[in-house]
Amino acid sequence: MGNRYIRKHAKIQYNTPNLLNDRINLWRFGLNPQSLTKWIFSHLKLKEHEQILELGSGTGKLWTDNYTQVP
């Protein structure tokens, strides 16, 4: 698969927030008992002194689902 193929299909699959949310929601059909956003956040292992700047990375669901856990 070339980069052009990947870009073309990624643009289709992530073109709108609804399509992104649909792909995120596919996670619930797996075996992991955690939501995708809780699982990702648990692997960040943020320390109190660290800062994160996230721009244009989707719907912000990772942070709205985990805002009480941010140091």
mmCIF file of the N, C-alpha and C atoms, coordinates in Angstrom:
data_MODEL
# 
_entry.id   MODEL 
# 
loop_
_atom_site.group_PDB 
_atom_site.id 
_atom_site.type_symbol 
_atom_site.label_atom_id 
_atom_site.label_alt_id 
_atom_site.label_comp_id 
_atom_site.label_asym_id 
_atom_site.label_entity_id 
_atom_site.label_seq_id 
_atom_site.pdbx_PDB_ins_code 
_atom_site.Cartn_x 
_atom_site.Cartn_y 
_atom_site.Cartn_z 
_atom_site.occupancy 
_atom_site.B_iso_or_equiv 
_atom_site.pdbx_formal_charge 
_atom_site.auth_seq_id 
_atom_site.auth_comp_id 
_atom_site.auth_asym_id 
_atom_site.auth_atom_id 
_atom_site.pdbx_PDB_model_num 
ATOM 1   N N  . MET A 1 1  ? 0.825   -1.184 0.000  1.00 0.00 ? 1  MET A N  1 
ATOM 2   C CA . MET A 1 1  ? 0.000   0.000  0.000  1.00 0.00 ? 1  MET A CA 1 
ATOM 3   C C  . MET A 1 1  ? 0.871   1.249  0.000  1.00 0.00 ? 1  MET A C  1 
ATOM 4   N N  . GLY A 1 2  ? 0.585   2.129  -0.898 1.00 0.00 ? 2  GLY A N  1 
ATOM 5   C CA . GLY A 1 2  ? 1.347   3.359  -0.966 1.00 0.00 ? 2  GLY A CA 1 
ATOM 6   C C  . GLY A 1 2  ? 0.726   4.455  -0.116 1.00 0.00 ? 2  GLY A C  1 
ATOM 7   N N  . ASN A 1 3  ? 1.480   5.506  0.075  1.00 0.00 ? 3  ASN A N  1 
ATOM 8   C CA . ASN A 1 3  ? 1.001   6.642  0.864  1.00 0.00 ? 3  ASN A CA 1 
ATOM 9   C C  . ASN A 1 3  ? -0.253  7.269  0.276  1.00 0.00 ? 3  ASN A C  1 
ATOM 10  N N  . ARG A 1 4  ? -0.341  7.309  -1.044 1.00 0.00 ? 4  ARG A N  1 
ATOM 11  C CA . ARG A 1 4  ? -1.521  7.905  -1.681 1.00 0.00 ? 4  ARG A CA 1 
ATOM 12  C C  . ARG A 1 4  ? -2.779  7.112  -1.324 1.00 0.00 ? 4  ARG A C  1 
ATOM 13  N N  . TYR A 1 5  ? -2.674  5.794  -1.364 1.00 0.00 ? 5  TYR A N  1 
ATOM 14  C CA . TYR A 1 5  ? -3.801  4.921  -1.005 1.00 0.00 ? 5  TYR A CA 1 
ATOM 15  C C  . TYR A 1 5  ? -4.223  5.165  0.440  1.00 0.00 ? 5  TYR A C  1 
ATOM 16  N N  . ILE A 1 6  ? -3.252  5.211  1.342  1.00 0.00 ? 6  ILE A N  1 
ATOM 17  C CA . ILE A 1 6  ? -3.545  5.415  2.762  1.00 0.00 ? 6  ILE A CA 1 
ATOM 18  C C  . ILE A 1 6  ? -4.190  6.775  2.982  1.00 0.00 ? 6  ILE A C  1 
ATOM 19  N N  . ARG A 1 7  ? -3.638  7.820  2.386  1.00 0.00 ? 7  ARG A N  1 
ATOM 20  C CA . ARG A 1 7  ? -4.210  9.168  2.535  1.00 0.00 ? 7  ARG A CA 1 
ATOM 21  C C  . ARG A 1 7  ? -5.638  9.226  2.009  1.00 0.00 ? 7  ARG A C  1 
ATOM 22  N N  . LYS A 1 8  ? -5.874  8.606  0.864  1.00 0.00 ? 8  LYS A N  1 
ATOM 23  C CA . LYS A 1 8  ? -7.206  8.625  0.258  1.00 0.00 ? 8  LYS A CA 1 
ATOM 24  C C  . LYS A 1 8  ? -8.231  7.981  1.192  1.00 0.00 ? 8  LYS A C  1 
ATOM 25  N N  . HIS A 1 9  ? -7.911  6.828  1.713  1.00 0.00 ? 9  HIS A N  1 
ATOM 26  C CA . HIS A 1 9  ? -8.869  6.109  2.554  1.00 0.00 ? 9  HIS A CA 1 
ATOM 27  C C  . HIS A 1 9  ? -8.963  6.704  3.958  1.00 0.00 ? 9  HIS A C  1 
ATOM 28  N N  . ALA A 1 10 ? -7.899  7.244  4.462  1.00 0.00 ? 10 ALA A N  1 
ATOM 29  C CA . ALA A 1 10 ? -7.964  7.921  5.761  1.00 0.00 ? 10 ALA A CA 1 
ATOM 30  C C  . ALA A 1 10 ? -8.848  9.159  5.654  1.00 0.00 ? 10 ALA A C  1 
ATOM 31  N N  . LYS A 1 11 ? -8.743  9.871  4.552  1.00 0.00 ? 11 LYS A N  1 
ATOM 32  C CA . LYS A 1 11 ? -9.578  11.058 4.356  1.00 0.00 ? 11 LYS A CA 1 
ATOM 33  C C  . LYS A 1 11 ? -11.056 10.674 4.325  1.00 0.00 ? 11 LYS A C  1 
ATOM 34  N N  . ILE A 1 12 ? -11.372 9.569  3.691  1.00 0.00 ? 12 ILE A N  1 
ATOM 35  C CA . ILE A 1 12 ? -12.763 9.102  3.642  1.00 0.00 ? 12 ILE A CA 1 
ATOM 36  C C  . ILE A 1 12 ? -13.227 8.678  5.039  1.00 0.00 ? 12 ILE A C  1 
ATOM 37  N N  . GLN A 1 13 ? -12.431 7.898  5.734  1.00 0.00 ? 13 GLN A N  1 
ATOM 38  C CA . GLN A 1 13 ? -12.844 7.314  6.999  1.00 0.00 ? 13 GLN A CA 1 
ATOM 39  C C  . GLN A 1 13 ? -12.858 8.316  8.153  1.00 0.00 ? 13 GLN A C  1 
ATOM 40  N N  . TYR A 1 14 ? -12.091 9.383  8.059  1.00 0.00 ? 14 TYR A N  1 
ATOM 41  C CA . TYR A 1 14 ? -12.010 10.358 9.137  1.00 0.00 ? 14 TYR A CA 1 
ATOM 42  C C  . TYR A 1 14 ? -12.468 11.739 8.681  1.00 0.00 ? 14 TYR A C  1 
ATOM 43  N N  . ASN A 1 15 ? -13.258 11.811 7.626  1.00 0.00 ? 15 ASN A N  1 
ATOM 44  C CA . ASN A 1 15 ? -13.643 13.058 6.999  1.00 0.00 ? 15 ASN A CA 1 
ATOM 45  C C  . ASN A 1 15 ? -14.499 13.953 7.890  1.00 0.00 ? 15 ASN A C  1 
ATOM 46  N N  . THR A 1 16 ? -15.326 13.378 8.726  1.00 0.00 ? 16 THR A N  1 
ATOM 47  C CA . THR A 1 16 ? -16.202 14.170 9.599  1.00 0.00 ? 16 THR A CA 1 
ATOM 48  C C  . THR A 1 16 ? -16.073 13.653 11.024 1.00 0.00 ? 16 THR A C  1 
ATOM 49  N N  . PRO A 1 17 ? -16.444 14.481 12.008 1.00 0.00 ? 17 PRO A N  1 
ATOM 50  C CA . PRO A 1 17 ? -16.413 14.005 13.396 1.00 0.00 ? 17 PRO A CA 1 
ATOM 51  C C  . PRO A 1 17 ? -17.274 12.761 13.617 1.00 0.00 ? 17 PRO A C  1 
ATOM 52  N N  . ASN A 1 18 ? -18.383 12.661 12.907 1.00 0.00 ? 18 ASN A N  1 
ATOM 53  C CA . ASN A 1 18 ? -19.240 11.476 13.069 1.00 0.00 ? 18 ASN A CA 1 
ATOM 54  C C  . ASN A 1 18 ? -18.534 10.209 12.614 1.00 0.00 ? 18 ASN A C  1 
ATOM 55  N N  . LEU A 1 19 ? -17.806 10.285 11.509 1.00 0.00 ? 19 LEU A N  1 
ATOM 56  C CA . LEU A 1 19 ? -17.079 9.109  11.030 1.00 0.00 ? 19 LEU A CA 1 
ATOM 57  C C  . LEU A 1 19 ? -15.959 8.743  11.996 1.00 0.00 ? 19 LEU A C  1 
ATOM 58  N N  . LEU A 1 20 ? -15.285 9.739  12.546 1.00 0.00 ? 20 LEU A N  1 
ATOM 59  C CA . LEU A 1 20 ? -14.246 9.467  13.545 1.00 0.00 ? 20 LEU A CA 1 
ATOM 60  C C  . LEU A 1 20 ? -14.862 8.811  14.774 1.00 0.00 ? 20 LEU A C  1 
ATOM 61  N N  . ASN A 1 21 ? -15.976 9.342  15.257 1.00 0.00 ? 21 ASN A N  1 
ATOM 62  C CA . ASN A 1 21 ? -16.646 8.741  16.415 1.00 0.00 ? 21 ASN A CA 1 
ATOM 63  C C  . ASN A 1 21 ? -17.090 7.314  16.124 1.00 0.00 ? 21 ASN A C  1 
ATOM 64  N N  . ASP A 1 22 ? -17.569 7.054  14.924 1.00 0.00 ? 22 ASP A N  1 
ATOM 65  C CA . ASP A 1 22 ? -17.960 5.688  14.559 1.00 0.00 ? 22 ASP A CA 1 
ATOM 66  C C  . ASP A 1 22 ? -16.774 4.738  14.660 1.00 0.00 ? 22 ASP A C  1 
ATOM 67  N N  . ARG A 1 23 ? -15.606 5.175  14.186 1.00 0.00 ? 23 ARG A N  1 
ATOM 68  C CA . ARG A 1 23 ? -14.417 4.318  14.262 1.00 0.00 ? 23 ARG A CA 1 
ATOM 69  C C  . ARG A 1 23 ? -13.981 4.130  15.707 1.00 0.00 ? 23 ARG A C  1 
ATOM 70  N N  . ILE A 1 24 ? -14.065 5.163  16.530 1.00 0.00 ? 24 ILE A N  1 
ATOM 71  C CA . ILE A 1 24 ? -13.733 5.040  17.953 1.00 0.00 ? 24 ILE A CA 1 
ATOM 72  C C  . ILE A 1 24 ? -14.683 4.061  18.626 1.00 0.00 ? 24 ILE A C  1 
ATOM 73  N N  . ASN A 1 25 ? -15.964 4.146  18.281 1.00 0.00 ? 25 ASN A N  1 
ATOM 74  C CA . ASN A 1 25 ? -16.965 3.285  18.916 1.00 0.00 ? 25 ASN A CA 1 
ATOM 75  C C  . ASN A 1 25 ? -16.829 1.814  18.540 1.00 0.00 ? 25 ASN A C  1 
ATOM 76  N N  . LEU A 1 26 ? -16.108 1.502  17.473 1.00 0.00 ? 26 LEU A N  1 
ATOM 77  C CA . LEU A 1 26 ? -15.866 0.097  17.132 1.00 0.00 ? 26 LEU A CA 1 
ATOM 78  C C  . LEU A 1 26 ? -15.121 -0.628 18.247 1.00 0.00 ? 26 LEU A C  1 
ATOM 79  N N  . TRP A 1 27 ? -14.355 0.107  19.037 1.00 0.00 ? 27 TRP A N  1 
ATOM 80  C CA . TRP A 1 27 ? -13.572 -0.445 20.145 1.00 0.00 ? 27 TRP A CA 1 
ATOM 81  C C  . TRP A 1 27 ? -14.448 -1.238 21.114 1.00 0.00 ? 27 TRP A C  1 
ATOM 82  N N  . ARG A 1 28 ? -15.671 -0.799 21.319 1.00 0.00 ? 28 ARG A N  1 
ATOM 83  C CA . ARG A 1 28 ? -16.537 -1.450 22.322 1.00 0.00 ? 28 ARG A CA 1 
ATOM 84  C C  . ARG A 1 28 ? -16.904 -2.887 21.952 1.00 0.00 ? 28 ARG A C  1 
ATOM 85  N N  . PHE A 1 29 ? -16.692 -3.272 20.709 1.00 0.00 ? 29 PHE A N  1 
ATOM 86  C CA . PHE A 1 29 ? -16.992 -4.643 20.297 1.00 0.00 ? 29 PHE A CA 1 
ATOM 87  C C  . PHE A 1 29 ? -15.822 -5.592 20.535 1.00 0.00 ? 29 PHE A C  1 
ATOM 88  N N  . GLY A 1 30 ? -14.715 -5.078 21.039 1.00 0.00 ? 30 GLY A N  1 
ATOM 89  C CA . GLY A 1 30 ? -13.551 -5.903 21.339 1.00 0.00 ? 30 GLY A CA 1 
ATOM 90  C C  . GLY A 1 30 ? -13.642 -6.510 22.732 1.00 0.00 ? 30 GLY A C  1 
ATOM 91  N N  . LEU A 1 31 ? -12.550 -7.055 23.201 1.00 0.00 ? 31 LEU A N  1 
ATOM 92  C CA . LEU A 1 31 ? -12.521 -7.730 24.492 1.00 0.00 ? 31 LEU A CA 1 
ATOM 93  C C  . LEU A 1 31 ? -12.058 -6.839 25.637 1.00 0.00 ? 31 LEU A C  1 
ATOM 94  N N  . ASN A 1 32 ? -11.501 -5.671 25.335 1.00 0.00 ? 32 ASN A N  1 
ATOM 95  C CA . ASN A 1 32 ? -11.008 -4.787 26.376 1.00 0.00 ? 32 ASN A CA 1 
ATOM 96  C C  . ASN A 1 32 ? -12.191 -4.164 27.123 1.00 0.00 ? 32 ASN A C  1 
ATOM 97  N N  . PRO A 1 33 ? -12.239 -4.283 28.461 1.00 0.00 ? 33 PRO A N  1 
ATOM 98  C CA . PRO A 1 33 ? -13.364 -3.728 29.216 1.00 0.00 ? 33 PRO A CA 1 
ATOM 99  C C  . PRO A 1 33 ? -13.345 -2.199 29.298 1.00 0.00 ? 33 PRO A C  1 
ATOM 100 N N  . GLN A 1 34 ? -12.204 -1.562 29.002 1.00 0.00 ? 34 GLN A N  1 
ATOM 101 C CA . GLN A 1 34 ? -12.114 -0.107 29.034 1.00 0.00 ? 34 GLN A CA 1 
ATOM 102 C C  . GLN A 1 34 ? -12.534 0.491  27.701 1.00 0.00 ? 34 GLN A C  1 
ATOM 103 N N  . SER A 1 35 ? -13.024 1.737  27.740 1.00 0.00 ? 35 SER A N  1 
ATOM 104 C CA . SER A 1 35 ? -13.277 2.445  26.491 1.00 0.00 ? 35 SER A CA 1 
ATOM 105 C C  . SER A 1 35 ? -11.931 2.763  25.843 1.00 0.00 ? 35 SER A C  1 
ATOM 106 N N  . LEU A 1 36 ? -11.952 3.053  24.562 1.00 0.00 ? 36 LEU A N  1 
ATOM 107 C CA . LEU A 1 36 ? -10.713 3.369  23.846 1.00 0.00 ? 36 LEU A CA 1 
ATOM 108 C C  . LEU A 1 36 ? -10.022 4.577  24.471 1.00 0.00 ? 36 LEU A C  1 
ATOM 109 N N  . THR A 1 37 ? -10.784 5.617  24.794 1.00 0.00 ? 37 THR A N  1 
ATOM 110 C CA . THR A 1 37 ? -10.167 6.826  25.344 1.00 0.00 ? 37 THR A CA 1 
ATOM 111 C C  . THR A 1 37 ? -9.581  6.583  26.735 1.00 0.00 ? 37 THR A C  1 
ATOM 112 N N  . LYS A 1 38 ? -10.226 5.773  27.542 1.00 0.00 ? 38 LYS A N  1 
ATOM 113 C CA . LYS A 1 38 ? -9.676  5.436  28.873 1.00 0.00 ? 38 LYS A CA 1 
ATOM 114 C C  . LYS A 1 38 ? -8.407  4.592  28.715 1.00 0.00 ? 38 LYS A C  1 
ATOM 115 N N  . TRP A 1 39 ? -8.420  3.675  27.764 1.00 0.00 ? 39 TRP A N  1 
ATOM 116 C CA . TRP A 1 39 ? -7.253  2.819  27.532 1.00 0.00 ? 39 TRP A CA 1 
ATOM 117 C C  . TRP A 1 39 ? -6.059  3.648  27.056 1.00 0.00 ? 39 TRP A C  1 
ATOM 118 N N  . ILE A 1 40 ? -6.287  4.513  26.077 1.00 0.00 ? 40 ILE A N  1 
ATOM 119 C CA . ILE A 1 40 ? -5.200  5.367  25.576 1.00 0.00 ? 40 ILE A CA 1 
ATOM 120 C C  . ILE A 1 40 ? -4.649  6.222  26.704 1.00 0.00 ? 40 ILE A C  1 
ATOM 121 N N  . PHE A 1 41 ? -5.537  6.863  27.468 1.00 0.00 ? 41 PHE A N  1 
ATOM 122 C CA . PHE A 1 41 ? -5.093  7.753  28.542 1.00 0.00 ? 41 PHE A CA 1 
ATOM 123 C C  . PHE A 1 41 ? -4.285  6.989  29.588 1.00 0.00 ? 41 PHE A C  1 
ATOM 124 N N  . SER A 1 42 ? -4.688  5.765  29.890 1.00 0.00 ? 42 SER A N  1 
ATOM 125 C CA . SER A 1 42 ? -3.970  4.980  30.906 1.00 0.00 ? 42 SER A CA 1 
ATOM 126 C C  . SER A 1 42 ? -2.539  4.668  30.465 1.00 0.00 ? 42 SER A C  1 
ATOM 127 N N  . HIS A 1 43 ? -2.287  4.696  29.173 1.00 0.00 ? 43 HIS A N  1 
ATOM 128 C CA . HIS A 1 43 ? -0.943  4.430  28.658 1.00 0.00 ? 43 HIS A CA 1 
ATOM 129 C C  . HIS A 1 43 ? -0.086  5.690  28.502 1.00 0.00 ? 43 HIS A C  1 
ATOM 130 N N  . LEU A 1 44 ? -0.676  6.853  28.694 1.00 0.00 ? 44 LEU A N  1 
ATOM 131 C CA . LEU A 1 44 ? 0.097   8.094  28.594 1.00 0.00 ? 44 LEU A CA 1 
ATOM 132 C C  . LEU A 1 44 ? 1.046   8.271  29.779 1.00 0.00 ? 44 LEU A C  1 
ATOM 133 N N  . LYS A 1 45 ? 0.613   7.832  30.960 1.00 0.00 ? 45 LYS A N  1 
ATOM 134 C CA . LYS A 1 45 ? 1.421   7.919  32.182 1.00 0.00 ? 45 LYS A CA 1 
ATOM 135 C C  . LYS A 1 45 ? 1.958   9.341  32.394 1.00 0.00 ? 45 LYS A C  1 
ATOM 136 N N  . LEU A 1 46 ? 1.026   10.297 32.414 1.00 0.00 ? 46 LEU A N  1 
ATOM 137 C CA . LEU A 1 46 ? 1.386   11.700 32.602 1.00 0.00 ? 46 LEU A CA 1 
ATOM 138 C C  . LEU A 1 46 ? 1.889   11.962 34.012 1.00 0.00 ? 46 LEU A C  1 
ATOM 139 N N  . LYS A 1 47 ? 2.897   12.789 34.080 1.00 0.00 ? 47 LYS A N  1 
ATOM 140 C CA . LYS A 1 47 ? 3.414   13.217 35.378 1.00 0.00 ? 47 LYS A CA 1 
ATOM 141 C C  . LYS A 1 47 ? 2.939   14.638 35.642 1.00 0.00 ? 47 LYS A C  1 
ATOM 142 N N  . GLU A 1 48 ? 2.930   15.037 36.896 1.00 0.00 ? 48 GLU A N  1 
ATOM 143 C CA . GLU A 1 48 ? 2.347   16.321 37.275 1.00 0.00 ? 48 GLU A CA 1 
ATOM 144 C C  . GLU A 1 48 ? 3.007   17.510 36.589 1.00 0.00 ? 48 GLU A C  1 
ATOM 145 N N  . HIS A 1 49 ? 4.285   17.464 36.323 1.00 0.00 ? 49 HIS A N  1 
ATOM 146 C CA . HIS A 1 49 ? 4.990   18.609 35.738 1.00 0.00 ? 49 HIS A CA 1 
ATOM 147 C C  . HIS A 1 49 ? 4.892   18.670 34.208 1.00 0.00 ? 49 HIS A C  1 
ATOM 148 N N  . GLU A 1 50 ? 4.347   17.649 33.578 1.00 0.00 ? 50 GLU A N  1 
ATOM 149 C CA . GLU A 1 50 ? 4.297   17.596 32.124 1.00 0.00 ? 50 GLU A CA 1 
ATOM 150 C C  . GLU A 1 50 ? 3.095   18.370 31.578 1.00 0.00 ? 50 GLU A C  1 
ATOM 151 N N  . GLN A 1 51 ? 3.258   18.868 30.367 1.00 0.00 ? 51 GLN A N  1 
ATOM 152 C CA . GLN A 1 51 ? 2.183   19.576 29.685 1.00 0.00 ? 51 GLN A CA 1 
ATOM 153 C C  . GLN A 1 51 ? 2.007   18.978 28.299 1.00 0.00 ? 51 GLN A C  1 
ATOM 154 N N  . ILE A 1 52 ? 0.773   19.020 27.808 1.00 0.00 ? 52 ILE A N  1 
ATOM 155 C CA . ILE A 1 52 ? 0.476   18.497 26.482 1.00 0.00 ? 52 ILE A CA 1 
ATOM 156 C C  . ILE A 1 52 ? -0.281  19.564 25.708 1.00 0.00 ? 52 ILE A C  1 
ATOM 157 N N  . LEU A 1 53 ? 0.116   19.767 24.471 1.00 0.00 ? 53 LEU A N  1 
ATOM 158 C CA . LEU A 1 53 ? -0.611  20.629 23.553 1.00 0.00 ? 53 LEU A CA 1 
ATOM 159 C C  . LEU A 1 53 ? -1.094  19.740 22.420 1.00 0.00 ? 53 LEU A C  1 
ATOM 160 N N  . GLU A 1 54 ? -2.390  19.623 22.288 1.00 0.00 ? 54 GLU A N  1 
ATOM 161 C CA . GLU A 1 54 ? -2.965  18.785 21.237 1.00 0.00 ? 54 GLU A CA 1 
ATOM 162 C C  . GLU A 1 54 ? -3.805  19.674 20.339 1.00 0.00 ? 54 GLU A C  1 
ATOM 163 N N  . LEU A 1 55 ? -3.459  19.719 19.078 1.00 0.00 ? 55 LEU A N  1 
ATOM 164 C CA . LEU A 1 55 ? -4.163  20.559 18.112 1.00 0.00 ? 55 LEU A CA 1 
ATOM 165 C C  . LEU A 1 55 ? -4.647  19.726 16.930 1.00 0.00 ? 55 LEU A C  1 
ATOM 166 N N  . GLY A 1 56 ? -5.897  19.884 16.589 1.00 0.00 ? 56 GLY A N  1 
ATOM 167 C CA . GLY A 1 56 ? -6.423  19.230 15.401 1.00 0.00 ? 56 GLY A CA 1 
ATOM 168 C C  . GLY A 1 56 ? -6.335  17.723 15.428 1.00 0.00 ? 56 GLY A C  1 
ATOM 169 N N  . SER A 1 57 ? -6.526  17.143 16.596 1.00 0.00 ? 57 SER A N  1 
ATOM 170 C CA . SER A 1 57 ? -6.353  15.700 16.727 1.00 0.00 ? 57 SER A CA 1 
ATOM 171 C C  . SER A 1 57 ? -7.664  14.956 16.884 1.00 0.00 ? 57 SER A C  1 
ATOM 172 N N  . GLY A 1 58 ? -8.739  15.542 16.426 1.00 0.00 ? 58 GLY A N  1 
ATOM 173 C CA . GLY A 1 58 ? -10.010 14.840 16.499 1.00 0.00 ? 58 GLY A CA 1 
ATOM 174 C C  . GLY A 1 58 ? -11.063 15.636 17.240 1.00 0.00 ? 58 GLY A C  1 
ATOM 175 N N  . THR A 1 59 ? -11.880 14.928 17.995 1.00 0.00 ? 59 THR A N  1 
ATOM 176 C CA . THR A 1 59 ? -13.042 15.536 18.634 1.00 0.00 ? 59 THR A CA 1 
ATOM 177 C C  . THR A 1 59 ? -12.775 16.032 20.049 1.00 0.00 ? 59 THR A C  1 
ATOM 178 N N  . GLY A 1 60 ? -11.630 15.717 20.612 1.00 0.00 ? 60 GLY A N  1 
ATOM 179 C CA . GLY A 1 60 ? -11.334 16.092 21.994 1.00 0.00 ? 60 GLY A CA 1 
ATOM 180 C C  . GLY A 1 60 ? -11.871 15.097 23.007 1.00 0.00 ? 60 GLY A C  1 
ATOM 181 N N  . LYS A 1 61 ? -12.438 13.992 22.536 1.00 0.00 ? 61 LYS A N  1 
ATOM 182 C CA . LYS A 1 61 ? -13.055 12.992 23.417 1.00 0.00 ? 61 LYS A CA 1 
ATOM 183 C C  . LYS A 1 61 ? -12.053 12.375 24.395 1.00 0.00 ? 61 LYS A C  1 
ATOM 184 N N  . LEU A 1 62 ? -10.805 12.223 23.990 1.00 0.00 ? 62 LEU A N  1 
ATOM 185 C CA . LEU A 1 62 ? -9.797  11.687 24.904 1.00 0.00 ? 62 LEU A CA 1 
ATOM 186 C C  . LEU A 1 62 ? -9.735  12.531 26.168 1.00 0.00 ? 62 LEU A C  1 
ATOM 187 N N  . TRP A 1 63 ? -9.777  13.841 26.006 1.00 0.00 ? 63 TRP A N  1 
ATOM 188 C CA . TRP A 1 63 ? -9.626  14.746 27.151 1.00 0.00 ? 63 TRP A CA 1 
ATOM 189 C C  . TRP A 1 63 ? -10.934 14.941 27.904 1.00 0.00 ? 63 TRP A C  1 
ATOM 190 N N  . THR A 1 64 ? -12.072 14.985 27.215 1.00 0.00 ? 64 THR A N  1 
ATOM 191 C CA . THR A 1 64 ? -13.345 15.131 27.932 1.00 0.00 ? 64 THR A CA 1 
ATOM 192 C C  . THR A 1 64 ? -13.672 13.880 28.735 1.00 0.00 ? 64 THR A C  1 
ATOM 193 N N  . ASP A 1 65 ? -13.267 12.729 28.257 1.00 0.00 ? 65 ASP A N  1 
ATOM 194 C CA . ASP A 1 65 ? -13.516 11.481 28.991 1.00 0.00 ? 65 ASP A CA 1 
ATOM 195 C C  . ASP A 1 65 ? -12.568 11.298 30.174 1.00 0.00 ? 65 ASP A C  1 
ATOM 196 N N  . ASN A 1 66 ? -11.455 12.018 30.189 1.00 0.00 ? 66 ASN A N  1 
ATOM 197 C CA . ASN A 1 66 ? -10.423 11.789 31.220 1.00 0.00 ? 66 ASN A CA 1 
ATOM 198 C C  . ASN A 1 66 ? -10.012 13.051 31.969 1.00 0.00 ? 66 ASN A C  1 
ATOM 199 N N  . TYR A 1 67 ? -10.777 14.126 31.872 1.00 0.00 ? 67 TYR A N  1 
ATOM 200 C CA . TYR A 1 67 ? -10.344 15.394 32.448 1.00 0.00 ? 67 TYR A CA 1 
ATOM 201 C C  . TYR A 1 67 ? -10.112 15.313 33.963 1.00 0.00 ? 67 TYR A C  1 
ATOM 202 N N  . THR A 1 68 ? -10.808 14.444 34.655 1.00 0.00 ? 68 THR A N  1 
ATOM 203 C CA . THR A 1 68 ? -10.598 14.338 36.110 1.00 0.00 ? 68 THR A CA 1 
ATOM 204 C C  . THR A 1 68 ? -9.304  13.628 36.461 1.00 0.00 ? 68 THR A C  1 
ATOM 205 N N  . GLN A 1 69 ? -8.683  12.973 35.488 1.00 0.00 ? 69 GLN A N  1 
ATOM 206 C CA . GLN A 1 69 ? -7.443  12.240 35.730 1.00 0.00 ? 69 GLN A CA 1 
ATOM 207 C C  . GLN A 1 69 ? -6.189  13.015 35.336 1.00 0.00 ? 69 GLN A C  1 
ATOM 208 N N  . VAL A 1 70 ? -6.383  14.192 34.732 1.00 0.00 ? 70 VAL A N  1 
ATOM 209 C CA . VAL A 1 70 ? -5.220  14.986 34.307 1.00 0.00 ? 70 VAL A CA 1 
ATOM 210 C C  . VAL A 1 70 ? -4.561  15.584 35.551 1.00 0.00 ? 70 VAL A C  1 
ATOM 211 N N  . PRO A 1 71 ? -3.247  15.352 35.704 1.00 0.00 ? 71 PRO A N  1 
ATOM 212 C CA . PRO A 1 71 ? -2.563  15.889 36.890 1.00 0.00 ? 71 PRO A CA 1 
ATOM 213 C C  . PRO A 1 71 ? -2.572  17.415 36.916 1.00 0.00 ? 71 PRO A C  1 
# 
